[in-house]
């Protein structure tokens, strides 16, 4: 009964706060203690007992009461951090204040006039019978006091970590504690694994939720490409002011990397008891991805004087980014990579008993973390590519891409997966690793094939392009760039993959598709470049592809003879109006899908999604590098921007084959998804005034790299036809055997240098990542719904 009474008192206190017109004195402890002293409320109960409308009413009508509530709650956390919460009552007070602040902060952030409140110093702070804020810290802004208290509390013995006390009477002093001895989990830089304690996990979860809420101010600022505007909460928390930065970073990384959701392998064990570790891992990975935000070389103003102490730290000022970039031991890389691969593979695991193993839901956050690891730590990227372990990351990514291709609410997941593969494909080792035979057979609704991981990648990409929803069209360039990047290293494509590539060329080279949008011809250039790379550098093992090219030779002849007169252009565009489907979905011989797979399905009606900004075009996303004879990469200089201007429609002659000349990316334009929906659907938000002209067609048609393929056809077609006539062959295998032993040495043009398009970071992608990452965090935190129904401005929330 007592618990019901305490909730009633808590609710009465909330009502009093909203109805009191006079400010309540900060010294009125009897009033303020009702919020945290005698109650034991869960965070869900706090969200139910403190409705949004009432928080906004206090904010508008009695702002001083809201200010005092925030200040008093922070004060209680500071007191708890200093005393170490020796009693159960003090622990409960800290947890109650944590829940209350998690509830209130979003409503502080959504109001522009209140946003600076936590960065101001509270007049007379600490005068109310307590003097811990009166000494040197007297001038600390409330935000800094709050963040430092959370950091201290995350390493509080018997509250969030195991106590190292020698005897019952010894007390651990919070000020002198060395938190590096209390890291939460063994792994990077720490050998001992402390025993699991679900109470500690629950307390950590509440504090990390509050920390994430503090960092979420970013959601209430509109998207901008100005990366110098850093999140002041993150900047302070990850600075040298936080003495727990290193042990906390290590704890978060180790907790995530060490987690095994399957546990002891007992079927259905996740239904028998609650796994608090999973909630902790989810909070930990979300804290990691939002703190690891840093724009190299951008000078920024720290939020306050107190964090401006001169420190000549090597590397980035954000200590989390700094520590991440400095991990270097092979065993640490192995621990992190195996942990991420285990978690990413978890939703793919097939069991004979339905629903018998737990499936985690935070794979999007894990992909962002993997991306940041590769981006900030190049040694980690090279370690990933050094062995076949990279395939343990590749297979789950391809599974997610294939699974999400029909679901518009998961378009962000599609992008992050493709971005990771684009980043990896810029390294030679990735292409080489793809030659490993694929035998795992994760259930995917793709044709059954026997082949390598390269075949799997091509088959999944084909499926995305031909059966994905139309909002994925801006990714086609990226998908084909990945294929081009790996193509010089692919030793033997299967017949299924070879046919898929030729089906794409057939679809993309129809005249109506080429003439309908200014950039569509780039897709043909990418595919031809991939074919040329395989023919020139990997001819010997690729008889399947050569045979497929011979069978579809008419496609190449039609491309070479593409009409460019005005009448033909008009005729092609009229044909487009009759059949608006982007790609014929029938002419690709669809075969039986893998056993146990489920078809990709659209989002359920009512599913929430968050909007994203548009991604920059492929020539802004990547920079070209040429592979020299010794295998090193040499950067190819960018073209003169004047050449890529689109002063008139025929100016396309000045651009490289796959560089945009539509004007889309001569300025960094960002469209929200809602704007994209209002625009005519196309592969790029290009100008509606554009129309194809004969000059424009000729400007790129003359550059189509068809010479190598035409020479191959010229040499091999007569030989294959002769064999068929002489031997009366109708059997493919005999022709393949002939092609396998054939050679084109000395008959093909001189091999061209290998050109790799490496991902390069820019303001556009940084903004995309920030928007996507916070959108994921917003949608994943539904119990309690921290930000639901608040005035978020970084993205729009849309219902499918």
Secondary structure as GFF3:
##gff-version 3
##sequence-region A 1 800
A	DSSP	alpha_helix	2	19	.	.	.	ID=ss1
A	DSSP	alpha_helix	29	32	.	.	.	ID=ss2
A	DSSP	three_ten_helix	33	35	.	.	.	ID=ss3
A	DSSP	alpha_helix	43	49	.	.	.	ID=ss4
A	DSSP	alpha_helix	52	61	.	.	.	ID=ss5
A	DSSP	alpha_helix	63	83	.	.	.	ID=ss6
A	DSSP	alpha_helix	88	109	.	.	.	ID=ss7
A	DSSP	three_ten_helix	117	119	.	.	.	ID=ss8
A	DSSP	three_ten_helix	136	139	.	.	.	ID=ss9
A	DSSP	alpha_helix	142	153	.	.	.	ID=ss10
A	DSSP	three_ten_helix	179	182	.	.	.	ID=ss11
A	DSSP	alpha_helix	198	215	.	.	.	ID=ss12
A	DSSP	three_ten_helix	216	220	.	.	.	ID=ss13
A	DSSP	alpha_helix	232	237	.	.	.	ID=ss14
A	DSSP	alpha_helix	245	258	.	.	.	ID=ss15
A	DSSP	alpha_helix	269	272	.	.	.	ID=ss16
A	DSSP	alpha_helix	276	291	.	.	.	ID=ss17
A	DSSP	three_ten_helix	305	307	.	.	.	ID=ss18
A	DSSP	alpha_helix	319	326	.	.	.	ID=ss19
A	DSSP	alpha_helix	330	346	.	.	.	ID=ss20
A	DSSP	alpha_helix	363	376	.	.	.	ID=ss21
A	DSSP	alpha_helix	378	386	.	.	.	ID=ss22
A	DSSP	alpha_helix	390	404	.	.	.	ID=ss23
A	DSSP	three_ten_helix	408	410	.	.	.	ID=ss24
A	DSSP	alpha_helix	411	425	.	.	.	ID=ss25
A	DSSP	alpha_helix	428	433	.	.	.	ID=ss26
A	DSSP	alpha_helix	453	467	.	.	.	ID=ss27
A	DSSP	three_ten_helix	470	475	.	.	.	ID=ss28
A	DSSP	alpha_helix	476	487	.	.	.	ID=ss29
A	DSSP	alpha_helix	495	508	.	.	.	ID=ss30
A	DSSP	alpha_helix	511	516	.	.	.	ID=ss31
A	DSSP	alpha_helix	521	538	.	.	.	ID=ss32
A	DSSP	alpha_helix	543	551	.	.	.	ID=ss33
A	DSSP	alpha_helix	553	560	.	.	.	ID=ss34
A	DSSP	alpha_helix	566	578	.	.	.	ID=ss35
A	DSSP	beta_strand	608	610	.	.	.	ID=ss36
A	DSSP	alpha_helix	618	621	.	.	.	ID=ss37
A	DSSP	beta_strand	622	627	.	.	.	ID=ss38
A	DSSP	beta_strand	633	635	.	.	.	ID=ss39
A	DSSP	three_ten_helix	649	654	.	.	.	ID=ss40
A	DSSP	alpha_helix	673	678	.	.	.	ID=ss41
A	DSSP	alpha_helix	694	701	.	.	.	ID=ss42
A	DSSP	alpha_helix	707	727	.	.	.	ID=ss43
A	DSSP	alpha_helix	732	741	.	.	.	ID=ss44
A	DSSP	beta_strand	754	759	.	.	.	ID=ss45
A	DSSP	alpha_helix	763	780	.	.	.	ID=ss46
A	DSSP	beta_strand	797	799	.	.	.	ID=ss47
###
